[in-house]
Amino acid sequence: MSDVPDNLYYTETHEWVREEPDGSVTVGISDYAQDALGDVVHVELPELEAEFVAGEEACVVESVKAASEVYAPITGAITEVNEALESKPELVNEDPYGAGWFYRLMPEHALQASDLLDAAAYEDMTEDE
């Protein structure tokens, strides 16, 4: 069973979202997703200030098994990227909810939790996969 912290929101495409005190959100992939990918060997991060629409490809994570897209969970602009992943992509596997985050995004509109899954709904979804 994968780790699913209940203080985060999730997407059906396995991204997690954490609201930050400044109104931005931090985005990464779930423990379930990193486990399914296997050993991560490269992360192609988005450009600073790039703008994305919810559901649009924001970056790519490459593993020994495959390359997978990471989608923007909400509409907004990139304010920060996790540069540590450029030299240590394995952080995604080692600490997906901490040091393995991908980017921070400033939402165009206030975060709508109804657009995302809570931990219980995400766990139910992954149990069915």
C-alpha positions in Angstrom: 0.0 0.0 0.0 1.4 3.4 -0.9 1.7 6.4 1.3 -1.2 8.9 0.9 -0.8 11.9 3.2 -4.2 13.3 4.1 -3.1 17.0 4.2 -2.6 17.0 0.4 -4.9 17.0 -2.7 -4.5 14.6 -5.6 -5.3 14.3 -9.3 -6.5 11.4 -11.3 -3.2 11.5 -13.1 -1.3 11.0 -9.8 0.0 14.5 -9.0 -0.2 15.8 -5.5 -1.0 19.4 -4.5 -0.1 21.2 -1.3 -1.3 24.7 -0.5 1.4 27.1 0.7 0.9 30.0 3.1 1.6 32.5 0.3 -1.2 31.2 -1.8 1.0 29.2 -4.2 0.8 25.4 -4.5 3.6 22.9 -4.5 3.2 20.0 -7.0 4.8 16.5 -7.1 3.8 13.0 -8.0 2.4 10.5 -5.5 4.2 7.7 -3.8 2.0 5.4 -5.9 3.2 7.0 -9.1 6.8 7.0 -8.3 6.6 3.4 -7.3 4.9 2.5 -10.6 7.6 4.4 -12.6 10.5 2.7 -10.9 13.9 4.4 -10.5 13.7 8.0 -11.7 16.7 9.0 -13.8 15.8 12.5 -15.1 13.2 15.2 -14.6 12.5 17.9 -17.2 11.3 20.8 -15.2 9.1 23.7 -16.5 10.5 27.1 -17.1 10.0 29.8 -14.5 7.0 32.0 -15.2 5.6 29.5 -17.7 1.8 29.5 -17.6 -0.3 26.3 -17.7 -3.9 25.5 -17.9 -5.2 22.7 -15.6 -4.6 19.4 -17.3 -1.8 20.6 -19.5 1.6 18.9 -19.5 4.0 20.9 -17.2 7.0 18.6 -17.0 8.3 15.1 -17.8 9.8 12.5 -15.5 11.9 9.8 -17.0 12.5 6.4 -15.3 14.3 3.2 -16.2 10.8 2.0 -17.3 9.3 4.9 -19.2 8.9 8.7 -19.6 5.8 10.1 -18.1 4.1 13.5 -18.3 3.4 15.5 -15.1 0.3 17.7 -15.6 -0.6 21.0 -14.1 -3.3 20.2 -11.5 -4.7 23.8 -11.7 -4.3 26.8 -14.0 -1.5 29.2 -13.0 2.1 30.3 -13.5 5.3 28.6 -12.3 7.0 30.5 -9.5 9.7 28.1 -8.5 11.2 24.7 -9.6 13.1 22.1 -7.6 16.5 22.6 -9.0 17.8 19.8 -6.8 16.1 17.3 -9.1 18.5 18.2 -11.9 21.4 16.5 -10.2 19.5 14.2 -7.9 16.3 12.9 -9.7 16.2 10.0 -7.3 14.7 12.4 -4.7 11.4 11.7 -6.4 11.7 8.0 -5.3 13.3 8.7 -2.0 10.9 11.5 -0.7 8.0 12.1 -3.1 6.1 14.3 -0.7 9.1 16.2 0.6 12.5 16.8 -1.2 11.1 15.2 -4.4 8.6 18.0 -5.3 8.7 19.3 -8.8 7.5 22.9 -9.0 5.4 25.7 -7.3 2.6 27.3 -9.2 0.7 30.5 -8.4 -3.0 29.7 -9.1 -4.9 31.9 -11.5 -7.9 31.5 -9.1 -8.2 30.3 -5.6 -7.6 26.6 -5.3 -10.9 24.7 -5.7 -10.7 21.6 -3.7 -13.7 20.3 -5.5 -11.5 20.0 -8.6 -9.1 17.6 -6.9 -9.3 14.4 -4.9 -8.8 14.2 -1.2 -6.7 11.4 0.3 -9.6 9.0 0.8 -10.8 9.4 -2.8 -7.3 9.0 -4.2 -6.7 5.9 -2.2 -10.0 4.4 -3.5 -9.0 5.3 -7.0 -5.5 3.6 -6.8 -7.0 0.5 -5.1 -9.1 0.1 -8.3 -6.1 0.3 -10.6 
